[in-house]
Amino acid sequence: MTERTLHIAVLMGGWSAERPVSLMSGSGVADALESLGHRVTRIDMDRDVALRLAETKPDVVFNALHGSPGEDGTVQGMLDLMGLPYTHSGLATSVIAIDKQLTKQALVPHGIPMPGGRIVGTEELFERDPLPRPYVLKPVNEGSSVGVAIVTDEGNYGNPIAREATGPWQEFDELLAEPFIRGRELTTAVLGDRALAVTELRPKSGFYDFDAKYTEGLTEHVCPADIPEDIAEACKAIAVAAHQRLGCRGASRSDFRWDDSQGVEGLFLLEVNTQPGMTPLSLVPEQARAVGMSYPQLVQWIVDEALTHGATE
């Protein structure tokens, strides 16, 4: 762990659907860095972000952005061109991991279990179901369960889905359709080559959507998860393998669905988050605490990891 004082620019905010979460992540990170004695410049990202970074001249950039363009390779490419070291994954990894279909193409051939499914045009949904019900519809490249819908026989979307029904088809031209996996929601954080723990997420009602993730009291976090040891070890092994296969740097978080009636055969990786949340309710800080790492120590580790890699992949 570096002991020298650094000038760190914390990028946060932006204009994605996850802006509020990013502002919370960035504020927490900045406070922690200042508590460690670092000089911090907080930047709420706008279209002049490159100019502001050039004027700021930080030693390293802590990328606390979520969603596009901070998580999809756009900001990573800019920082590479500027020669600025930055936290989390680089350009190529970010491009792949933000896209759920590209992630499948990168991981499934190497034995990592992920749900099947296909990309569908929203117009098709108003004519017929793309998969047998129940199934899940989600944007191809959004995080934090933004725009996720579970389509069931009993639901109120209609059959076929009605144009006027509220859902992601009103916002996106294409959606990823996947079979709905009954069972439990699990997640595992990875730092470098180390999986921290497994957390089970138990929403008080409905499913683990955006509100359940970021509204205190709506979801119970069970860490470590009360699951069989072989399932916990499988989650950790898959999370580390996905992190490494995608070329992730620093911290990542892998999200799973587990059909507990099927044993390890019922465990499926849903996605890999290359810039997981750092809010008070976020899962990576929670798992870090579970293994004895404080929030400031976690933030410092992420900064140190960024500096060891320099400005590019």
Disulfide bonds with the S-S distance in Angstrom:
none
